[in-house]
Amino acid sequence: MPVSKAQQRAQNKWIEKTYDRINLTVPKGQKEVIKAHAEARGESVNGFIGRAIDETMERDKAAPGAVGEATEGE
């Protein structure tokens, strides 16, 4: 069922208020590789990228010498 222009405007307004946008640039051809990878796991590209960022940040936080953590010898 098509969405009316008023519904689209309302959705865009809600998205603008609720989310921040990040413009991601990748080398030619990489977009399709990312899309195929995400789809193979039942995810959207946005969901996959968000998960990748979250998991990397968690891993980095747990790594020795992470920001905010004392390193050996301090």
C-alpha positions as CSV (number, residue, x, y, z in Angstrom):
1,M,0.0,0.0,0.0
2,P,1.5,3.3,-1.0
3,V,2.3,5.9,1.7
4,S,0.7,9.3,1.4
5,K,2.9,12.4,1.1
6,A,1.6,13.5,4.6
7,Q,2.6,10.1,6.1
8,Q,6.0,10.3,4.5
9,R,6.5,13.9,5.8
10,A,5.5,12.8,9.3
11,Q,7.8,9.8,9.2
12,N,10.7,11.9,7.9
13,K,10.1,14.5,10.7
14,W,10.1,11.7,13.3
15,I,13.3,10.2,11.9
16,E,15.0,13.6,11.9
17,K,14.0,14.1,15.5
18,T,14.9,10.6,16.7
19,Y,18.1,9.7,14.8
20,D,21.5,11.1,13.8
21,R,22.7,10.4,10.3
22,I,26.2,9.4,9.2
23,N,27.2,9.6,5.6
24,L,29.5,6.6,4.9
25,T,31.7,6.5,1.8
26,V,33.2,3.2,0.6
27,P,35.2,2.2,-2.4
28,K,33.3,1.3,-5.6
29,G,31.9,-2.2,-5.3
30,Q,32.1,-2.4,-1.6
31,K,28.5,-1.3,-1.1
32,E,27.3,-4.5,-2.8
33,V,29.7,-6.6,-0.8
34,I,28.4,-5.1,2.5
35,K,24.7,-5.4,1.3
36,A,25.2,-9.1,0.4
37,H,26.9,-9.8,3.7
38,A,24.1,-8.2,5.7
39,E,21.4,-9.9,3.7
40,A,23.1,-13.3,4.2
41,R,22.7,-12.8,7.9
42,G,19.1,-11.5,7.7
43,E,20.1,-7.9,8.5
44,S,19.7,-4.5,6.8
45,V,22.8,-2.7,5.8
46,N,22.1,-0.1,8.5
47,G,21.6,-2.8,11.1
48,F,24.8,-4.6,10.1
49,I,26.9,-1.4,10.2
50,G,25.4,-0.4,13.6
51,R,26.1,-3.9,15.0
52,A,29.7,-3.8,13.6
53,I,30.3,-0.4,15.3
54,D,28.8,-1.5,18.6
55,E,30.8,-4.8,18.7
56,T,34.0,-3.0,17.8
57,M,33.5,-0.3,20.4
58,E,32.8,-3.0,23.1
59,R,35.9,-4.9,22.0
60,D,38.0,-1.8,22.0
61,K,36.7,-0.9,25.5
62,A,37.8,-4.3,26.8
63,A,41.2,-4.1,25.3
64,P,44.2,-3.3,27.5
65,G,45.0,0.4,27.3
66,A,41.5,1.4,26.2
67,V,40.5,5.0,26.8
68,G,39.7,5.6,30.4
69,E,41.5,2.5,31.6
70,A,44.8,2.4,33.4
71,T,47.6,0.8,31.5
72,E,50.4,-1.3,33.0
73,G,52.9,0.9,34.9
74,E,50.5,3.7,35.7
